[in-house]
């Protein structure tokens, strides 16, 4: 039921299987997907869950567990399961119990954003809003934009610029859903827009997907049924505001 990077005799990967589970679950709303494949992937993930509710990955050359990676991986798997309407509630309850117990330890914005998003998907708005408030204090200014730093590698080995953009995208999604400071969201969106690469994407597939998810979240939240005003500035010169009718948003 698990998914591997290279096929054959390669060992199934927890984060990759969680990603495949989310993709197949999302795709099933648009195309025909074998439900048994989704179920087998979910069952495989649940079998990998440890007694304390966590998921982890130990590389062949490692002799000790990386606690940051465990919290990051658990946050990612929890979100993939929480996005499933019929996900195993026992596995999710155990995962959230593990993450809440270590919430004070999780200083990684990437993991915190995933925890907040998973909490929203699971219906725990209070926890999600608490995490969002905490992330509001962790932004880093860059000119007239802001971003959130990645303190370790992502579950898919993202780091550096791509990891910073992906982290900012996830945090921004959470801030949008929690109706946080609109100015902070605008500055984060500006950071994402400014960091598109020369190919028109965001450095990696995972990063690009998360940035596009952020734009979709912003569009979804903005459909309030009322007209909106766009404020434009070119070379720091303000242009006349533009009114956009509700049916054009």
C-alpha positions as CSV (number, residue, x, y, z in Angstrom):
1,X,0.0,0.0,0.0
2,X,3.0,2.3,0.4
3,X,4.6,4.4,-2.4
4,X,8.3,4.4,-3.2
5,X,10.5,6.9,-5.0
6,X,12.2,4.5,-7.3
7,X,9.9,1.4,-7.4
8,X,11.2,-2.2,-7.5
9,X,12.7,-3.2,-4.1
10,X,12.9,0.4,-2.9
11,X,11.4,0.9,0.6
12,X,8.1,2.7,0.8
13,X,8.3,6.2,2.1
14,X,5.9,7.7,4.7
15,X,5.9,11.3,3.4
16,X,5.6,10.2,-0.2
17,X,2.7,7.9,0.6
18,X,0.9,10.7,2.5
19,X,1.5,13.0,-0.6
20,X,0.1,10.3,-2.9
21,X,-2.9,9.8,-0.6
22,X,-3.7,13.5,-0.8
23,X,-3.3,13.6,-4.5
24,X,-5.5,10.5,-5.2
25,X,-8.1,11.8,-2.8
26,X,-8.2,15.2,-4.5
27,X,-8.1,13.6,-8.0
28,X,-11.1,11.4,-7.2
29,X,-13.3,14.5,-7.2
30,X,-12.5,15.0,-10.9
31,X,-11.6,11.6,-12.4
32,X,-12.2,8.0,-11.6
33,X,-9.7,6.7,-9.0
34,X,-9.6,3.2,-7.6
35,X,-10.8,3.6,-4.0
36,X,-8.9,0.5,-2.9
37,X,-5.6,2.1,-3.8
38,X,-6.5,5.1,-1.6
39,X,-7.6,2.7,1.2
40,X,-4.4,0.6,1.0
41,X,-2.3,3.7,1.1
42,X,-4.2,5.0,4.2
43,X,-4.0,1.6,5.9
44,X,-0.2,1.4,5.2
45,X,0.3,4.8,6.8
46,X,-1.7,3.8,9.8
47,X,0.5,0.7,10.2
48,X,3.6,2.9,10.3
49,X,2.2,5.1,13.1
50,X,4.0,4.5,16.3
51,X,2.4,4.0,19.7
52,X,2.9,7.7,20.7
53,X,1.0,8.8,17.6
54,X,4.1,9.9,15.5
55,X,5.6,9.0,12.2
56,X,9.3,9.2,11.5
57,X,12.0,8.2,9.1
58,X,15.4,6.9,9.9
59,X,18.0,7.0,7.1
60,X,20.2,3.9,6.6
61,X,23.3,5.7,7.9
62,X,21.6,7.1,11.0
63,X,21.7,5.5,14.4
64,X,19.5,7.9,16.3
65,X,16.1,9.5,15.5
66,X,15.9,13.2,14.4
67,X,13.2,14.7,16.6
68,X,12.7,17.7,14.3
69,X,12.1,15.3,11.3
70,X,9.7,13.2,13.4
71,X,7.6,16.3,14.2
72,X,7.7,17.5,10.6
73,X,6.7,14.1,9.2
74,X,3.9,13.6,11.7
75,X,2.5,17.1,10.9
76,X,2.6,16.3,7.2
77,X,0.9,12.9,7.5
78,X,-1.7,14.3,9.9
79,X,-2.7,17.0,7.4
80,X,-3.0,14.4,4.6
81,X,-5.2,12.3,6.7
82,X,-7.3,15.2,8.0
83,X,-8.1,16.2,4.4
84,X,-9.8,12.9,4.0
85,X,-13.5,13.0,5.0
86,X,-13.5,9.3,6.0
87,X,-10.0,9.2,7.5
88,X,-9.3,6.9,10.5
89,X,-10.2,9.0,13.5
90,X,-8.1,7.0,15.9
91,X,-4.9,7.6,14.0
92,X,-5.7,11.3,13.7
93,X,-6.5,11.6,17.4
94,X,-3.2,9.9,18.3
95,X,-1.3,12.2,15.9
96,X,-2.8,15.4,17.2
97,X,-2.2,14.3,20.8
98,X,1.5,13.8,20.0
99,X,1.8,17.2,18.2
100,X,-0.1,19.1,20.9
101,X,2.1,17.6,23.6
102,X,5.1,18.9,21.7
103,X,3.6,22.1,20.5
104,X,5.8,24.3,22.6
105,X,8.8,22.5,21.2
106,X,7.9,23.0,17.5
107,X,9.7,26.2,16.5
108,X,9.8,25.1,12.9
109,X,7.3,27.4,10.9
110,X,6.8,24.7,8.3
111,X,5.7,22.1,10.9
112,X,3.6,24.7,12.7
113,X,1.8,25.7,9.5
114,X,1.0,22.1,8.8
115,X,-0.3,21.5,12.3
116,X,-2.6,24.6,11.9
117,X,-3.9,23.5,8.5
118,X,-4.5,19.9,9.7
119,X,-6.3,21.3,12.7
120,X,-8.6,23.3,10.5
121,X,-9.3,20.3,8.3
122,X,-10.1,18.2,11.4
123,X,-12.5,20.9,12.7
124,X,-10.3,22.1,15.6
125,X,-10.5,25.8,14.8
126,X,-9.3,26.9,18.2
127,X,-5.9,25.1,17.9
128,X,-5.6,26.3,14.3
129,X,-6.1,30.0,15.3
130,X,-3.7,29.6,18.2
131,X,-1.0,28.3,15.8
132,X,-1.7,31.1,13.4
133,X,-1.3,33.7,16.1
134,X,2.1,32.2,17.0
135,X,3.2,32.3,13.4
136,X,2.3,35.9,13.1
137,X,5.2,36.7,15.5
138,X,7.7,34.7,13.5
139,X,7.8,36.5,10.2
140,X,11.0,37.9,8.8
141,X,10.9,41.3,6.9
142,X,12.5,41.6,3.5
143,X,11.9,45.1,2.1
144,X,8.2,45.5,1.8
145,X,7.5,41.8,2.0
146,X,7.8,39.1,4.7
147,X,8.7,35.4,4.7
148,X,9.0,32.5,7.2
149,X,12.3,30.7,7.4
150,X,12.7,26.9,7.0
151,X,14.8,25.6,9.9
152,X,15.3,22.1,8.5
153,X,14.7,20.2,5.3
154,X,11.1,19.5,4.2
155,X,9.8,15.9,4.1
156,X,10.7,16.1,0.4
157,X,14.2,17.4,0.9
158,X,13.4,21.0,0.1
159,X,15.8,23.6,1.5
160,X,17.3,27.0,0.9
161,X,15.2,29.4,-1.3
162,X,12.7,26.8,-2.4
163,X,12.2,25.7,1.2
164,X,11.7,29.3,2.4
165,X,9.1,29.9,-0.3
166,X,7.3,26.7,0.4
167,X,7.2,27.5,4.1
168,X,5.9,31.0,3.5
169,X,3.2,29.5,1.2
170,X,2.0,27.1,3.9
171,X,2.0,29.8,6.6
172,X,0.1,32.2,4.3
173,X,-2.6,29.5,3.6
174,X,-3.1,29.2,7.4
175,X,-3.3,33.0,7.9
176,X,-5.8,33.3,5.1
177,X,-8.0,30.6,6.7
178,X,-7.8,32.1,10.1
179,X,-8.6,35.6,8.9
180,X,-5.4,37.0,10.3
181,X,-3.7,40.3,9.8
182,X,-4.5,41.3,6.2
183,X,-1.4,43.5,5.9
184,X,0.8,40.6,6.9
185,X,-0.9,38.3,4.4
186,X,-0.4,40.9,1.6
187,X,3.3,41.2,2.4
188,X,3.6,37.4,2.3
189,X,1.8,37.2,-1.0
190,X,4.2,39.9,-2.3
191,X,7.1,37.7,-1.3
192,X,5.7,34.7,-3.2
193,X,5.0,36.8,-6.3
194,X,8.5,38.3,-6.2
195,X,10.2,34.9,-6.0
196,X,8.9,33.3,-9.1
197,X,11.9,31.9,-11.0
198,X,12.8,32.6,-14.7
199,X,10.8,29.6,-15.8
200,X,7.6,31.0,-14.4
201,X,7.4,28.6,-11.5
202,X,8.8,28.5,-8.0
203,X,12.1,26.4,-8.1
204,X,10.6,23.0,-7.4
205,X,7.4,21.0,-8.0
206,X,6.4,20.9,-4.3
207,X,7.1,24.6,-3.8
208,X,5.1,25.5,-6.9
209,X,2.1,23.4,-5.8
210,X,2.1,25.0,-2.4
211,X,2.3,28.5,-3.8
212,X,-0.6,27.8,-6.2
213,X,-2.6,26.4,-3.3
214,X,-2.0,29.7,-1.5
215,X,-3.3,31.7,-4.5
216,X,-6.4,29.5,-4.7
217,X,-7.0,29.9,-1.0
218,X,-6.8,33.7,-1.4
219,X,-9.2,33.6,-4.3
220,X,-11.6,31.4,-2.4
221,X,-11.7,33.7,0.7
222,X,-12.1,36.8,-1.4
223,X,-15.4,35.8,-3.0
224,X,-17.5,37.7,-0.6
225,X,-20.1,38.8,-3.1
226,X,-19.1,42.5,-2.9
227,X,-17.0,44.6,-5.2
228,X,-13.3,45.3,-4.3
229,X,-10.8,48.1,-4.8
230,X,-7.3,47.4,-6.2
231,X,-4.6,49.7,-5.1
232,X,-1.7,49.9,-7.5
233,X,1.8,51.4,-7.2
234,X,4.5,51.6,-9.9
235,X,8.0,52.7,-8.8
236,X,6.5,53.9,-5.5
237,X,4.0,56.1,-7.3
238,X,0.4,55.4,-6.4
239,X,-2.0,55.0,-9.4
240,X,-5.7,55.8,-9.3
241,X,-7.6,52.9,-7.5
242,X,-9.4,50.4,-9.7
243,X,-12.9,49.2,-8.8
244,X,-13.6,45.5,-9.6
245,X,-17.1,44.3,-9.7
246,X,-18.1,41.2,-7.7
247,X,-18.7,39.1,-10.8
248,X,-15.2,39.8,-12.0
249,X,-13.3,38.7,-8.9
